[in-house]
Amino acid sequence: MDRIALVLGATGGVGGETARALLARGWQVRGLVRRLRPGLDPRIDWREGDAMVRSDVLAAAEGAAALVHAVNPPGYREWDKRVLPMLENSIEAAWANDARLALPGTIYNYDPAGTPVARPDSPQEPGTRKGAIRKAMEARIAESGVRALILRAGDYYGPRPGNSWLSQGMIAPGKPVTRVTNPGRRGVGHAWAYLPDVGEAFARLLDREAELPRFARFHFAGHWDPDGSSFPAAIAAAAGGKVKHARLPWALLPLAAPFNPTLRELIEMRPFWNHPVRLDNRELVAFLGEEPHTGLVESLRATLNALGSLE
């Protein structure tokens, strides 16, 4: 039988990269978009609809063996009102087709001050609104009893990043990199995840459906910056020119936050820059044999090139 995967969020970062990795492995991939338009990947079977409308999700998911739930409200708007209803629609569609529901997870479920190393079964005690919603999402999936796959990773970056710290807070996309702004505190480690590698990990896991437990959770280690300086240095190396380094002026951000919902979300994540949260990927490596891994400078060069940030 042909393997069909529905990807919600296939025009975004992790959803798009997972869709491309599944295509490369012979899956038929469907994508749900609010409006069909030129420029969409022609290899994907695009369906017009809204992830907030259950009938649209059910129609797009018909016959699917996997459903990748990688959709988020644009610009972080109305997270508390939209995230869980969209997830409920995906759970219903997964049940209707006996499909595996795959969710890209985050480190935001954890208390950064108390979780220097996060394992898949580490206690989830989020201190942020976004983290509480992420915890509720995973709890709802577990409670539903649907076959599930959760892959947690650090901060995403890549050629098509969607919302990311790299493209929104560290460099200015669209022009050569001359300055890198570092949000981290000196000496504090930080976890990064290259989106094509995350997508490949999802595809490899979904390829081995028969071997997965009904409720599967894995951690993706990605690139660990042990003291907060390696990632900015790699950006400079990838840019290939003279680059200035600066610290993010956290104290000034609240002045603009009332007028910028994205900025408010970034401010809420400050504890993850003040405390290290490293993801333990031993279960993932034991299952797959290795974690998909592109070199840091190589991955950043591809990212900067796609963002229009190289000479």
C-alpha positions as CSV (number, residue, x, y, z in Angstrom):
1,M,0.0,0.0,0.0
2,D,1.1,3.6,-0.7
3,R,2.0,5.4,2.5
4,I,0.2,8.7,2.9
5,A,1.1,11.4,5.4
6,L,-0.9,14.5,6.1
7,V,1.3,17.4,7.2
8,L,-0.3,20.3,8.9
9,G,2.1,23.2,8.7
10,A,3.8,21.9,5.6
11,T,4.6,25.5,4.5
12,G,6.4,26.1,7.8
13,G,9.8,25.1,9.3
14,V,9.6,21.7,10.9
15,G,6.5,20.7,8.9
16,G,8.1,21.6,5.6
17,E,11.3,19.8,6.3
18,T,9.4,16.7,7.6
19,A,7.3,16.7,4.4
20,R,10.4,16.9,2.2
21,A,12.1,14.1,4.2
22,L,9.0,11.9,3.8
23,L,8.8,12.5,0.1
24,A,12.5,11.4,-0.2
25,R,11.6,8.2,1.5
26,G,8.7,7.4,-0.9
27,W,5.7,8.7,1.1
28,Q,2.8,10.4,-0.6
29,V,2.5,13.7,1.3
30,R,-0.6,15.9,1.6
31,G,-0.5,19.5,2.9
32,L,-3.4,21.6,4.3
33,V,-3.3,25.3,3.4
34,R,-5.9,28.0,3.9
35,R,-5.5,29.1,0.2
36,L,-4.0,27.3,-2.8
37,R,-1.4,29.6,-4.4
38,P,1.5,29.6,-6.8
39,G,4.9,28.6,-5.4
40,L,3.8,25.7,-3.3
41,D,5.9,22.5,-3.6
42,P,4.4,20.6,-6.6
43,R,5.4,17.3,-5.1
44,I,2.9,17.7,-2.3
45,D,-0.8,17.0,-2.7
46,W,-2.2,20.3,-1.4
47,R,-5.7,20.5,0.1
48,E,-7.4,23.8,0.8
49,G,-8.7,24.1,4.3
50,D,-8.2,25.3,7.9
51,A,-6.6,23.4,10.8
52,M,-9.3,25.0,13.0
53,V,-12.1,23.4,11.0
54,R,-12.5,19.7,11.9
55,S,-14.2,18.7,8.7
56,D,-11.3,20.2,6.7
57,V,-8.8,18.2,8.6
58,L,-10.8,15.0,8.5
59,A,-11.2,15.3,4.7
60,A,-7.5,15.9,4.1
61,A,-6.5,13.0,6.4
62,E,-8.7,10.4,4.8
63,G,-6.5,7.2,4.2
64,A,-3.4,8.7,5.9
65,A,-1.1,6.5,7.9
66,A,0.6,9.4,9.6
67,L,-0.5,12.9,10.6
68,V,2.2,15.4,11.4
69,H,0.8,18.2,13.6
70,A,3.3,21.0,13.0
71,V,0.9,23.9,12.7
72,N,1.0,27.0,14.9
73,P,-0.9,30.2,15.0
74,P,1.0,32.8,12.8
75,G,3.1,35.3,14.8
76,Y,2.2,33.6,18.1
77,R,-1.3,35.2,18.0
78,E,-4.1,33.7,20.1
79,W,-2.0,30.7,21.2
80,D,-4.3,30.1,24.2
81,K,-7.4,30.1,21.9
82,R,-6.2,28.2,18.9
83,V,-3.5,25.7,19.8
84,L,-5.6,23.1,21.6
85,P,-8.6,23.2,19.3
86,M,-6.3,22.6,16.3
87,L,-4.8,19.6,18.2
88,E,-8.2,18.2,18.9
89,N,-9.0,18.1,15.2
90,S,-5.7,16.3,14.5
91,I,-6.5,13.7,17.3
92,E,-9.9,13.1,15.8
93,A,-8.4,12.7,12.3
94,A,-5.8,10.3,13.6
95,W,-8.4,8.2,15.3
96,A,-10.6,8.1,12.2
97,N,-7.8,6.7,10.1
98,D,-5.8,4.8,12.8
99,A,-2.9,7.0,11.9
100,R,0.2,7.8,13.9
101,L,0.0,11.4,15.2
102,A,3.5,13.1,15.2
103,L,4.1,16.2,17.2
104,P,7.3,18.4,17.2
105,G,7.9,19.0,20.9
106,T,10.0,21.7,22.6
107,I,12.1,22.2,25.7
108,Y,9.5,24.8,27.0
109,N,7.7,22.0,28.8
110,Y,10.5,22.0,31.4
111,D,11.6,24.3,34.2
112,P,15.0,25.5,32.9
113,A,16.2,26.3,36.4
114,G,15.7,22.7,37.6
115,T,16.3,20.7,34.5
116,P,19.9,21.0,33.2
117,V,19.5,17.7,31.4
118,A,16.1,16.7,30.1
119,R,15.2,13.1,29.4
120,P,11.9,12.0,27.7
121,D,10.4,11.2,31.1
122,S,11.7,14.1,33.0
123,P,9.1,16.0,35.1
124,Q,7.4,18.7,33.2
125,E,7.0,21.8,35.3
126,P,6.8,24.8,32.9
127,G,7.0,28.3,34.2
128,T,5.8,30.0,31.1
129,R,2.4,30.3,29.4
130,K,3.7,28.8,26.2
131,G,5.3,25.9,28.2
132,A,2.0,25.2,30.0
133,I,0.2,25.0,26.7
134,R,2.9,22.6,25.3
135,K,2.6,20.4,28.4
136,A,-1.2,20.4,28.0
137,M,-0.8,19.4,24.3
138,E,1.3,16.4,25.2
139,A,-1.0,15.4,28.0
140,R,-4.1,15.6,25.8
141,I,-2.4,13.3,23.2
142,A,-1.5,10.8,25.9
143,E,-5.0,10.9,27.3
144,S,-6.6,10.4,23.9
145,G,-5.0,7.0,23.5
146,V,-4.1,7.7,19.8
147,R,-0.9,6.2,18.4
148,A,1.6,9.1,18.9
149,L,5.2,10.2,18.3
150,I,6.6,13.2,20.1
151,L,10.1,14.4,19.1
152,R,11.3,17.2,21.4
153,A,14.1,19.5,20.2
154,G,15.8,22.8,21.1
155,D,15.5,26.1,19.3
156,Y,15.0,25.6,15.6
157,Y,17.0,27.2,12.7
158,G,17.2,26.3,9.1
159,P,16.7,27.5,5.5
160,R,12.9,27.9,6.0
161,P,12.8,28.7,9.7
162,G,9.3,30.2,10.4
163,N,9.6,31.8,13.8
164,S,13.2,31.4,15.1
165,W,15.6,33.1,17.4
166,L,18.3,33.1,14.7
167,S,16.2,35.0,12.1
168,Q,14.2,37.1,14.5
169,G,16.6,38.0,17.2
170,M,20.2,37.3,16.3
171,I,20.7,38.5,12.7
172,A,18.9,40.7,10.1
173,P,17.7,38.5,7.2
174,G,18.0,39.9,3.7
175,K,21.4,41.5,4.1
176,P,24.9,40.2,4.8
177,V,25.7,39.4,8.4
178,T,27.8,42.1,10.0
179,R,26.5,41.8,13.5
180,V,25.3,38.9,15.7
181,T,23.2,39.6,18.7
182,N,23.5,36.9,21.4
183,P,20.4,36.5,23.7
184,G,22.3,34.1,26.1
185,R,24.0,34.8,29.4
186,R,27.8,34.3,29.4
187,G,28.7,30.7,30.2
188,V,25.2,29.3,29.8
189,G,24.7,26.4,27.3
190,H,21.9,26.3,24.8
191,A,20.3,23.6,22.5
192,W,19.8,24.2,18.8
193,A,18.1,22.0,16.2
194,Y,18.7,22.2,12.5
195,L,15.3,21.8,10.8
196,P,16.3,19.5,8.0
197,D,17.9,17.1,10.5
198,V,14.7,17.2,12.7
199,G,12.6,16.5,9.6
200,E,14.9,13.5,8.7
201,A,14.6,12.1,12.2
202,F,10.8,12.3,12.0
203,A,10.8,10.5,8.6
204,R,13.1,7.8,9.8
205,L,10.9,7.2,12.9
206,L,7.7,7.1,10.9
207,D,9.3,4.7,8.5
208,R,9.6,2.2,11.4
209,E,6.0,2.4,12.6
210,A,5.8,-1.3,13.4
211,E,8.6,-1.0,15.9
212,L,7.4,2.1,17.7
213,P,5.5,1.9,21.0
214,R,1.9,3.2,20.9
215,F,3.0,6.4,22.7
216,A,6.6,7.1,21.6
217,R,8.7,10.0,23.0
218,F,12.2,10.9,21.9
219,H,14.7,13.7,22.4
220,F,16.7,15.3,19.6
221,A,20.0,16.6,20.9
222,G,20.9,18.7,17.8
223,H,23.8,21.1,18.4
224,W,24.7,21.8,22.0
225,D,26.5,25.2,22.6
226,P,28.2,24.5,25.9
227,D,28.7,28.1,26.9
228,G,26.6,30.3,24.6
229,S,29.5,31.4,22.4
230,S,29.9,28.5,20.0
231,F,26.7,29.2,18.0
232,P,27.4,32.9,17.4
233,A,31.0,32.1,16.5
234,A,29.7,29.5,14.0
235,I,27.4,32.2,12.5
236,A,30.4,34.4,11.9
237,A,32.4,31.5,10.4
238,A,29.5,30.7,8.1
239,A,29.2,34.3,7.1
240,G,32.8,34.4,6.1
241,G,33.4,38.0,7.0
242,K,34.2,40.4,9.9
243,V,31.2,40.2,12.3
244,K,30.6,42.2,15.4
245,H,29.1,40.5,18.5
246,A,26.7,42.1,20.8
247,R,24.4,41.1,23.8
248,L,20.7,41.3,23.5
249,P,19.5,44.3,25.6
250,W,16.8,42.4,27.5
251,A,16.0,45.4,29.7
252,L,14.8,47.4,26.8
253,L,12.5,44.8,25.2
254,P,9.5,45.4,27.5
255,L,9.2,48.9,26.2
256,A,8.2,47.6,22.8
257,A,6.5,44.4,23.9
258,P,3.0,45.9,24.3
259,F,2.9,46.6,20.6
260,N,4.5,43.4,19.4
261,P,3.1,39.9,20.2
262,T,6.2,38.1,18.8
263,L,8.4,40.2,21.1
264,R,6.2,39.3,24.1
265,E,6.7,35.6,23.4
266,L,10.5,36.0,23.0
267,I,10.7,37.8,26.4
268,E,8.8,35.0,28.1
269,M,11.5,32.6,26.9
270,R,14.3,34.5,28.7
271,P,14.8,31.8,31.4
272,F,15.9,29.4,28.7
273,W,18.8,31.7,28.0
274,N,19.7,32.1,31.7
275,H,19.7,28.4,32.4
276,P,21.0,25.4,30.3
277,V,18.6,22.7,29.2
278,R,20.4,19.9,27.3
279,L,18.3,17.2,25.7
280,D,19.4,13.6,26.3
281,N,19.0,11.7,23.0
282,R,20.1,8.2,24.1
283,E,16.7,6.7,23.4
284,L,16.7,8.2,19.9
285,V,20.2,7.0,19.1
286,A,19.4,3.5,20.4
287,F,16.3,3.2,18.2
288,L,17.7,4.8,15.0
289,G,21.4,3.9,15.4
290,E,22.3,7.6,15.0
291,E,20.8,11.0,15.1
292,P,20.7,12.9,11.8
293,H,23.4,15.5,12.0
294,T,24.6,18.2,9.7
295,G,27.8,20.1,10.8
296,L,27.2,23.4,12.6
297,V,29.0,25.7,10.2
298,E,27.7,23.8,7.1
299,S,24.1,24.0,8.4
300,L,24.4,27.7,9.2
301,R,25.9,28.5,5.8
302,A,22.9,26.9,4.1
303,T,20.6,28.8,6.5
304,L,22.2,32.2,5.9
305,N,22.2,31.6,2.2
306,A,18.5,30.9,2.1
307,L,17.8,33.9,4.3
308,G,19.7,36.2,2.0
309,S,22.3,36.9,4.6
310,L,25.5,36.0,2.7
311,E,27.6,38.2,0.4
